[in-house]
Amino acid sequence: MNDPMATHGAPSWIEHNSGAPDQAREFYADVLGWTIADLPMKDGSAYPGVMLGETPVGGISPIPVEQGAWRIYITVDDVDARHAKALAAGAQCAGEPMSVPGVGRMASVTDPFGATIAFITYEAPTE
């Protein structure tokens, strides 16, 4: 099986965003039986990761937002180029390309049909 975090075009991460991240964490742990573990970040903070066995497959964003939504991250070969191509094809910028140490480079667009999606290129593991 191809690694979705290394395969261009593959859905590779899901992230919940809402105004109540702590309650969302409890809700999904209870309703779906998810294990949500605090994943250490390079800046010393922790990110609540949705675990499938020992593998993180998504997370609950700890940063509250006004409108709740799930975001799907798609692995791409070049975040900046794919973001620019999406904008040229009629998408709106929902998040400028940025780098997150220990994670990778990401950006978001809202497609011409109103759906928001994120592009990501993961950093190579440094272990």
KAHUKA-V390487 format. One line per field, one symbol per residue. ss: DSSP state (A for helix, B for strand, O for the rest). phi: phi as a letter, one per 40 degrees, with the letter a starting at -180 (. if undefined). burial: 1 if it has 24 or more other ideal C-beta (glycine too) atoms within 12 Angstrom, else 0. A space follows every 50 residues. Layout:
# KAHUKA-V390487
ss=???
phi=???
burial=???
This chain:
# KAHUKA-V390487
ss=OOOOOOOOOOBBBBBBBOOOAAAAAAAAAAAAOOBBBBBBOOOOOBBBBB BBOOBBBBBBOOOOOOOOBBBBBBBOOOAAAAAAAAAAOOOBBBBBBBBB OOOBBBBBBBOOOOOBBBBBBBOOOOO
phi=.ccccbbdgccbabacbacbccccdcdccccbgccbbcccbccgcbbccc bbgcbcbaabdcccbcbcacbbbbcbcadcccccccccchcbcbacdabb dgbibaabbbccbgcbabbabcccdbc
burial=00011000001111111100100110010000010100100000001111 00000111111100000001111111001001100110001001101001 001111111000000111111100000
